[in-house]
Amino acid sequence: MADITGNKAAKNYYIDVPQPKSSFHVKGMDNVDWGMKDRLSRIFNPKSGNTLMLAFDHGYFMGSTLGLERLDLAIPPLAENIDVFMATRGGLRSCISPSFNKAIALRCSAGSTVASEDVIKEVIGVDIEDAIRMNASCMAIQTFIGTEEERSSLNNLATTIDAGNRYGIPTLGVVAVGKNMARDTRFFLLATRVLAELGAQIIKTYYCDDFEKVTAACPVPIVIAGGKKIPEEAALEMAYKAIQEGANGVDMGRNVLQAENPKAMTKALAKIVHENYTAKMSYELYLDLKSKI
């Protein structure tokens, strides 16, 4: 019977040896179809190879929350420096103009809210036809590795991957960390690799110790989640470390929308993601812009 001994014993991740890319700027995606490459190129900047996502899909399980009380007022001012809107179909259709022409990471899982005991019971909440109508650049599915809902959430993921492959739409596999779930290197090594091996073209996970091992072991791009609000300097430092250690993007919501100046925060993050700014340089930029915009 299989066990996790191999995960414990794994040592050499060849961190200093990048995964070869022969013809395309997105990690592990040389052999996918033209249409999927086109969508991936909307998500990941062809020059930097990275992406800056703005997550404002929290309402699908949290309801209205700080910084997201009014999507129609909070999101449009931030669009300039964002590559991808990560949102629900309801939030997009009701509050965000399609004239922004941003890539869309469409939240396609649903089923539990903070009113329940734990938000781990989900189903596929958006079918492929509506994802196509929304012109989704990718479909986001939450997964709950290590819980009693692991099997059903991985089934949601696999079903969505199959549907997306039929129409050239990538799937973003999201690694959830619930109330009783580990947040260590070993867990993220397991979860990210499982989602990639099931066929997810993009993985969203959290930054952790030895993060370079997680990105080295994952054959597709990893985008880090921002998580709960932390001080702006710390959030920029986390984004910088993640990119330096192999992440291909940052997807922040609360750490942008609850910042003292969200617009200055998006500009500072974009410099890290696309222009090789250090954490110190980006924080200095944030402080400078905070009083001007």
C-alpha positions in Angstrom: 0.0 0.0 0.0 1.2 3.5 -0.8 2.3 5.7 2.0 4.0 9.1 2.4 7.5 7.7 3.2 8.8 9.0 -0.1 7.5 12.4 0.8 9.4 12.3 4.1 12.6 11.0 2.5 12.7 13.2 -0.6 15.8 15.3 -0.4 17.1 16.5 -3.8 14.8 19.0 -5.5 17.5 20.4 -7.8 16.5 23.9 -6.8 19.2 25.5 -8.9 18.1 23.7 -12.1 15.1 25.3 -13.7 12.5 23.2 -15.5 13.3 23.5 -19.2 10.9 25.4 -21.4 11.3 24.8 -25.2 8.8 27.1 -26.8 6.4 28.8 -24.4 6.8 31.1 -21.5 4.5 29.3 -19.0 6.0 26.5 -17.0 5.1 23.0 -18.1 2.7 24.2 -20.8 4.7 23.6 -24.0 2.4 20.8 -25.1 -1.1 22.2 -24.5 -3.4 23.5 -27.3 -3.2 26.9 -29.0 -6.3 28.2 -27.3 -5.2 27.2 -23.9 -1.8 28.9 -24.5 -3.7 32.0 -25.6 -5.6 32.1 -22.3 -2.4 31.3 -20.3 -0.7 34.3 -22.1 -3.5 36.5 -20.8 -2.9 35.3 -17.3 1.0 35.2 -17.4 2.8 38.2 -18.9 4.9 36.9 -21.8 7.7 39.3 -20.9 8.1 38.5 -17.2 6.4 35.1 -17.2 4.5 36.2 -14.0 1.0 37.3 -13.0 -0.6 39.7 -10.5 -4.1 38.6 -9.6 -6.6 40.5 -7.5 -8.8 38.1 -5.5 -12.3 39.4 -4.7 -14.2 36.2 -4.6 -14.4 36.0 -0.8 -18.2 36.8 -0.8 -19.0 33.3 -2.1 -18.4 31.9 1.4 -17.8 35.0 3.6 -20.5 37.4 2.4 -19.6 41.1 2.6 -16.2 41.6 4.3 -13.9 44.5 5.1 -12.7 46.2 1.9 -15.2 44.3 -0.2 -18.4 45.9 0.9 -18.9 47.5 -2.5 -17.3 45.7 -5.4 -18.4 48.3 -7.9 -16.4 51.0 -5.9 -13.5 48.9 -4.6 -12.3 47.1 -7.7 -12.3 49.5 -10.8 -9.7 51.9 -9.3 -7.2 48.9 -9.0 -7.6 47.5 -12.5 -4.7 49.4 -14.1 -1.9 47.3 -12.5 -3.7 44.0 -12.2 -3.4 41.2 -14.8 -6.2 38.9 -13.6 -9.5 39.4 -11.7 -10.2 36.4 -9.5 -13.9 36.6 -8.9 -17.3 34.9 -9.0 -19.7 35.2 -11.9 -22.2 37.1 -9.9 -19.7 39.6 -8.7 -18.4 40.2 -12.2 -21.7 40.4 -14.0 -23.3 42.7 -11.4 -20.4 45.0 -10.5 -17.4 44.9 -13.0 -17.5 46.3 -16.5 -16.2 43.9 -19.2 -14.5 47.0 -20.8 -11.6 46.5 -18.4 -10.7 43.5 -20.6 -8.8 41.7 -17.9 -8.1 38.0 -17.7 -10.6 36.2 -15.5 -10.0 33.5 -13.0 -13.5 32.4 -12.5 -14.5 30.9 -9.1 -16.3 27.7 -10.1 -16.5 25.8 -6.7 -19.2 26.5 -4.1 -21.2 24.9 -1.4 -20.2 25.9 2.1 -20.1 29.2 3.9 -18.7 30.6 7.2 -22.1 29.9 8.7 -21.4 26.2 8.5 -19.1 24.2 10.9 -16.2 24.1 8.4 -16.0 25.4 4.8 -14.8 22.2 3.2 -18.0 20.7 1.6 -18.1 22.0 -2.0 -19.5 21.1 -5.4 -18.9 22.4 -8.9 -20.9 25.6 -8.8 -20.4 26.9 -12.4 -20.7 24.6 -15.5 -18.4 24.8 -18.5 -21.0 26.5 -20.7 -21.3 29.5 -18.3 -17.5 29.7 -17.9 -17.3 30.0 -21.7 -20.0 32.7 -21.7 -18.0 34.5 -19.0 -14.9 34.3 -21.3 -13.0 32.7 -18.4 -9.3 32.6 -18.8 -9.2 29.8 -16.1 -11.6 28.1 -13.7 -10.7 28.0 -10.0 -11.6 25.0 -7.9 -10.9 24.7 -4.2 -9.4 21.5 -2.9 -9.3 20.2 0.7 -6.3 17.8 1.0 -6.2 15.8 4.2 -9.8 16.2 5.2 -12.9 14.0 4.9 -13.8 16.0 1.8 -10.5 15.3 0.0 -12.1 12.8 -2.4 -15.0 14.9 -3.4 -13.0 18.1 -3.8 -10.4 16.3 -6.0 -13.3 14.9 -8.0 -14.6 18.5 -8.5 -11.1 19.4 -9.7 -10.7 16.5 -12.1 -14.2 17.0 -13.6 -13.4 20.7 -14.2 -10.0 19.9 -15.7 -11.7 17.4 -18.1 -14.3 20.0 -19.1 -11.7 22.7 -19.5 -9.5 20.5 -21.6 -12.3 20.0 -24.1 -12.5 23.8 -24.7 -9.0 25.0 -24.0 -9.7 26.6 -20.7 -7.0 26.0 -17.9 -8.0 25.0 -14.4 -6.6 26.8 -11.3 -6.3 24.3 -8.5 -6.6 26.1 -5.1 -4.9 24.5 -2.0 -7.2 25.3 0.9 -6.0 25.4 4.5 -9.0 24.9 6.8 -9.3 25.1 10.6 -7.5 21.8 11.2 -5.1 21.6 8.2 -1.4 21.8 8.3 0.4 24.8 6.9 3.9 23.4 6.6 6.3 22.6 3.8 5.5 18.9 3.9 1.7 19.6 3.4 2.3 22.0 0.5 4.7 19.7 -1.2 2.0 17.0 -1.1 -1.0 19.2 -2.1 0.6 21.1 -4.9 2.1 18.1 -6.6 -1.2 16.1 -6.3 -3.2 18.9 -8.0 -0.6 19.3 -10.8 -0.5 15.5 -11.4 -4.3 15.5 -11.7 -3.9 18.0 -14.5 -4.4 21.4 -13.0 -2.5 23.9 -15.2 -2.0 26.5 -12.4 -1.8 26.0 -8.6 -2.6 28.6 -6.0 -1.1 27.9 -2.6 0.4 29.6 0.4 4.0 30.7 1.0 5.9 28.5 3.5 9.3 27.6 4.8 11.5 26.0 2.1 9.2 27.3 -0.5 11.7 26.8 -3.2 11.3 23.0 -2.7 7.5 23.4 -3.3 8.0 25.3 -6.6 10.8 23.0 -7.8 8.7 19.9 -7.2 5.6 21.3 -8.9 5.7 21.0 -12.7 3.3 23.8 -13.4 3.1 27.5 -12.3 2.5 28.3 -8.6 0.7 31.5 -7.6 0.8 32.4 -3.9 -2.3 33.5 -2.0 -2.1 36.5 0.3 -4.2 35.1 3.1 -5.3 37.2 6.1 -4.3 40.8 6.3 -0.8 41.5 7.5 1.2 44.8 7.5 1.9 46.1 4.0 5.7 45.8 4.4 5.3 42.2 5.4 3.0 41.4 2.5 5.4 42.9 0.0 8.3 40.9 1.6 6.3 37.7 1.3 5.5 38.5 -2.4 9.2 39.2 -3.1 10.4 36.0 -1.4 7.8 33.9 -3.2 8.8 35.2 -6.7 12.5 34.8 -5.9 11.9 31.3 -4.8 10.1 30.2 -7.9 6.5 31.4 -7.8 5.1 32.7 -11.0 2.6 35.1 -9.5 0.8 36.6 -6.5 -2.9 36.6 -5.9 -3.8 39.0 -3.1 -7.2 40.1 -1.9 -7.4 41.3 1.7 -3.7 42.4 1.7 -4.6 44.8 -1.1 -8.2 45.8 -0.4 -7.6 46.3 3.3 -4.3 48.1 2.9 -4.1 51.8 3.9 -3.9 52.6 0.2 -5.0 49.7 -2.1 -4.0 51.5 -5.3 -0.5 52.1 -4.1 -0.3 48.5 -3.0 -1.2 47.1 -6.4 1.5 49.3 -8.0 4.1 48.2 -5.5 3.2 44.5 -6.0 3.3 44.9 -9.8 6.9 46.1 -9.6 7.9 42.9 -7.6 6.0 40.6 -9.9 7.0 42.1 -13.3 10.0 44.3 -12.8 12.3 42.6 -10.3 11.9 45.2 -7.5 13.1 44.1 -4.1 10.8 44.2 -1.1 12.6 47.3 0.1 12.3 49.1 -3.2 8.6 48.2 -3.5 7.8 49.3 0.1 9.6 52.6 -0.5 7.5 53.0 -3.6 4.3 52.2 -1.7 5.2 54.8 1.0 5.8 57.4 -1.7 2.6 56.7 -3.6 0.5 56.4 -0.5 0.4 60.1 0.0 0.0 60.9 -3.7 -2.8 58.7 -5.1 
